[in-house]
Amino acid sequence: MGVIAWLVLGLLAGAIAKAILPGRDPGGCVGTTVIGITGAFLGGWLSATFLDRPVQREFFDAATWGSAVVGALVLLVGYRLVLGNSRR
């Protein structure tokens, strides 16, 4: 997959992570978008490094999507822990 495909995947993974963990984030929509893109890269790297599951060249691979969403979820939870959650 190219960089543009990873950006699109990250945007969608961020939206999915936001749907799973609703609430207002300190960074708003832009922060959630950046978290989604970074989470997609992080999830792909973690999957390839620790799970011995290399990232596929195909955009519609379930494992790639799963790792991107999990990476975005991890970063979103970490982001909320560090900068606070406005749900209080």
ZIVENPE-V331164 format. One record per backbone hydrogen bond with DSSP energy under -1.0 kcal/mol. NH is the residue of the N-H (numbers start at 1). CO is the residue of the C=O. E is the energy in kcal/mol with one decimal. If there is no record, write none. Layout:
nh/co/e
NH/CO/E
NH/CO/E
//
This chain:
nh/co/e
6/2/-1.9
7/3/-2.2
8/4/-2.4
9/5/-2.7
10/6/-2.7
11/7/-2.3
12/8/-2.4
13/9/-2.8
14/10/-2.5
15/11/-1.8
16/12/-2.3
17/13/-2.7
18/14/-2.3
19/15/-1.8
20/16/-2.1
21/17/-2.4
31/27/-1.2
32/28/-2.0
33/29/-2.1
34/30/-2.3
35/31/-2.4
36/32/-2.3
37/33/-2.2
38/34/-2.7
39/35/-2.8
40/36/-1.9
41/37/-1.8
42/38/-2.8
43/39/-3.1
44/40/-2.1
45/41/-2.3
46/42/-3.0
47/43/-2.3
48/44/-2.1
49/45/-2.6
50/46/-2.5
53/47/-2.2
65/61/-2.2
66/62/-2.8
67/63/-2.5
68/64/-2.0
69/65/-2.5
70/66/-2.6
71/67/-2.3
72/68/-2.1
73/69/-2.5
74/70/-2.6
75/71/-2.2
76/72/-2.5
77/73/-2.6
78/74/-2.4
79/75/-2.7
80/76/-2.2
81/77/-2.2
82/78/-2.3
83/79/-2.7
84/80/-1.4
86/24/-1.2
//
